[in-house]
């Protein structure tokens, strides 16, 4: 998809699915969605919306892959063998998004690894809100780690925590990678310029 197609439609990617409230048997499932709209990725979890750049999506994807891989190898999480084999690939594919992102637009999650149970892997940091890049910046605080009460991966954004099953976390990782990759590609296409050769008034070949 090129920049012209991207500009012609506000929404170019949208997926959603119900998520369980783990640890709360009496709670109805909430909806999670990932959407590419305008110049950002919209992640909605239980009616809370968070806007990410393509590169920020890659950071979350990479950390979700790492936490799933770490705790699958330790036997804490149970996932399909095919999904587990794909986790390393997703972590490396995130570099493709970063190559299409300007260094000034990159936000990174800091990772920590330990032998202490429940802290074998965690990631945390702050992301700039994409639509505040040209004004007074606002930030999201993020953390990805194991919920040691439930032995499940947990995504925390601005004080709200969402524990996820292996399948739910894998789905979210896949969708954020797809949305981030699409956004990075289309934004790069829309910013690129093509120099067209032409003959000037002096009869010389030039470009614009």
C-alpha positions as CSV (number, residue, x, y, z in Angstrom):
1,X,0.0,0.0,0.0
2,X,1.4,3.4,-0.9
3,X,1.1,6.8,0.7
4,X,-1.7,7.9,-1.6
5,X,-3.9,4.9,-0.7
6,X,-3.0,5.5,3.0
7,X,-4.1,9.2,2.7
8,X,-7.3,8.4,0.9
9,X,-8.6,6.2,3.8
10,X,-8.4,7.1,7.4
11,X,-8.6,3.5,8.5
12,X,-6.4,0.9,6.7
13,X,-6.2,-1.9,9.3
14,X,-8.5,-2.9,12.1
15,X,-8.8,-6.1,14.2
16,X,-10.5,-6.8,17.5
17,X,-11.2,-9.7,19.8
18,X,-12.6,-10.3,23.4
19,X,-10.1,-10.7,26.2
20,X,-10.7,-12.4,29.6
21,X,-10.3,-10.7,33.0
22,X,-8.0,-13.3,34.4
23,X,-8.4,-13.7,38.2
24,X,-12.0,-12.3,38.1
25,X,-14.4,-15.1,37.3
26,X,-17.5,-12.8,37.6
27,X,-16.2,-10.2,35.0
28,X,-17.5,-10.2,31.5
29,X,-14.7,-10.2,28.8
30,X,-13.6,-6.9,27.5
31,X,-12.8,-5.9,23.9
32,X,-9.3,-5.3,22.6
33,X,-8.6,-3.7,19.2
34,X,-5.7,-2.6,17.1
35,X,-6.2,-0.1,14.4
36,X,-4.1,1.9,11.9
37,X,-5.8,5.3,11.5
38,X,-4.4,8.5,10.1
39,X,-0.7,8.6,11.2
40,X,-0.8,6.4,14.3
41,X,-1.8,3.0,15.6
42,X,-4.7,2.9,18.1
43,X,-4.7,0.2,20.7
44,X,-7.9,0.0,22.7
45,X,-8.1,-2.2,25.8
46,X,-11.4,-2.1,27.8
47,X,-12.4,1.3,26.3
48,X,-9.0,2.8,27.2
49,X,-7.2,4.1,24.0
50,X,-3.5,4.4,23.6
51,X,-1.9,5.8,20.4
52,X,1.5,4.5,19.2
53,X,3.9,5.1,16.4
54,X,5.0,2.2,14.2
55,X,8.3,2.0,16.1
56,X,6.6,2.0,19.5
57,X,4.5,-1.0,18.3
58,X,7.8,-2.7,17.4
59,X,9.1,-2.1,21.0
60,X,6.0,-3.6,22.5
61,X,6.0,-6.5,20.1
62,X,9.7,-7.3,20.9
63,X,9.1,-7.3,24.6
64,X,5.9,-9.4,24.4
65,X,7.8,-11.9,22.3
66,X,10.7,-11.9,24.9
67,X,8.4,-12.4,27.9
68,X,6.5,-15.2,26.2
69,X,9.7,-16.9,25.1
70,X,11.3,-16.6,28.5
71,X,8.4,-18.0,30.5
72,X,7.6,-20.7,27.9
73,X,11.1,-22.0,28.3
74,X,10.8,-22.0,32.1
75,X,7.5,-24.0,31.8
76,X,5.4,-21.2,33.4
77,X,3.4,-20.5,30.2
78,X,1.9,-23.1,27.9
79,X,1.7,-22.2,24.2
80,X,1.4,-24.0,20.9
81,X,4.8,-25.3,19.6
82,X,4.3,-23.5,16.3
83,X,3.7,-20.2,18.1
84,X,6.7,-20.6,20.4
85,X,8.9,-21.2,17.3
86,X,7.8,-17.9,15.8
87,X,8.6,-15.8,18.8
88,X,12.3,-15.2,17.9
89,X,11.3,-14.4,14.3
90,X,8.9,-11.7,15.5
91,X,11.6,-10.2,17.8
92,X,14.0,-9.9,14.9
93,X,11.4,-8.7,12.4
94,X,10.9,-5.6,14.6
95,X,14.2,-4.3,13.2
96,X,12.5,-3.9,9.8
97,X,10.2,-1.3,11.4
98,X,13.1,0.5,13.1
99,X,14.9,0.9,9.8
100,X,11.9,2.9,8.5
101,X,11.9,5.2,11.5
102,X,13.8,8.4,12.1
103,X,16.1,8.2,15.1
104,X,14.4,11.3,16.6
105,X,11.1,9.4,16.6
106,X,12.3,6.3,18.5
107,X,11.3,5.4,22.0
108,X,12.8,2.3,23.7
109,X,11.7,0.1,26.5
110,X,14.5,-0.7,29.0
111,X,14.7,-4.4,29.7
112,X,15.8,-6.2,32.9
113,X,16.7,-9.8,33.3
114,X,17.2,-11.6,36.6
115,X,17.3,-15.1,38.1
116,X,14.8,-14.1,40.7
117,X,11.4,-15.9,40.2
118,X,8.9,-13.6,38.5
119,X,11.6,-11.2,37.4
120,X,13.4,-13.3,34.8
121,X,12.3,-10.7,32.2
122,X,10.6,-7.3,32.4
123,X,10.6,-4.2,30.2
124,X,9.5,-0.7,31.1
125,X,9.7,2.9,29.8
126,X,7.8,5.9,28.5
127,X,6.3,6.5,25.1
128,X,5.6,9.9,23.6
129,X,2.0,10.3,22.4
130,X,2.4,10.4,18.6
131,X,0.1,13.5,18.2
132,X,2.1,15.5,20.7
133,X,5.4,15.3,18.8
134,X,5.1,18.8,17.5
135,X,3.8,20.4,20.7
136,X,4.1,19.9,24.4
137,X,4.9,16.2,24.7
138,X,2.7,13.8,26.7
139,X,3.9,10.4,27.7
140,X,2.5,6.9,28.4
141,X,4.2,4.8,31.1
142,X,4.5,1.2,30.0
143,X,5.6,-2.1,31.7
144,X,5.7,-5.7,30.4
145,X,6.4,-8.4,32.9
146,X,5.0,-11.5,34.5
147,X,2.0,-11.2,36.8
148,X,3.4,-13.5,39.5
149,X,0.0,-13.9,41.2
150,X,-1.5,-15.4,38.1
151,X,1.7,-16.6,36.3
152,X,0.6,-14.7,33.2
153,X,2.2,-12.0,31.0
154,X,1.0,-8.5,32.0
155,X,0.9,-5.3,30.0
156,X,0.6,-2.1,32.1
157,X,-0.1,1.3,30.5
158,X,-0.5,4.4,32.6
159,X,-1.6,2.6,35.7
160,X,-4.0,0.1,34.1
161,X,-2.8,-3.5,34.1
162,X,-4.0,-6.2,31.7
163,X,-3.0,-9.8,32.4
164,X,-3.1,-12.0,29.3
165,X,-3.0,-15.7,28.5
166,X,-0.3,-16.9,26.1
167,X,-2.8,-16.9,23.2
168,X,-4.1,-13.4,24.0
169,X,-0.5,-12.0,24.3
170,X,0.6,-13.7,21.1
171,X,-2.4,-12.3,19.3
172,X,-1.7,-8.8,20.5
173,X,2.0,-9.2,19.6
174,X,1.0,-10.3,16.0
175,X,-1.5,-7.4,15.5
176,X,0.9,-4.7,16.9
177,X,3.6,-6.0,14.6
178,X,1.4,-6.0,11.6
179,X,0.0,-2.5,12.3
180,X,3.4,-1.1,13.2
181,X,4.9,-2.5,10.0
182,X,2.1,-1.2,7.9
183,X,2.3,2.3,9.4
184,X,6.0,2.5,9.2
185,X,5.9,1.5,5.5
186,X,3.1,3.9,4.5
187,X,4.5,6.8,6.4
188,X,7.9,6.2,4.8
189,X,6.2,6.1,1.4
190,X,4.3,9.3,2.0
191,X,7.5,11.2,3.1
192,X,9.6,10.0,0.2
193,X,10.2,12.2,-2.8
194,X,10.7,11.1,-6.4
195,X,12.9,13.4,-8.6
196,X,11.5,13.6,-12.1
197,X,13.9,14.4,-14.9
198,X,12.9,17.2,-17.3
199,X,14.5,19.7,-19.8
200,X,14.9,23.2,-18.5
201,X,14.8,26.5,-20.4
202,X,18.5,26.1,-21.4
203,X,17.8,22.7,-22.9
204,X,19.7,20.9,-20.1
205,X,18.4,17.7,-18.4
206,X,17.6,18.4,-14.7
207,X,15.5,17.0,-11.9
208,X,12.8,18.3,-9.6
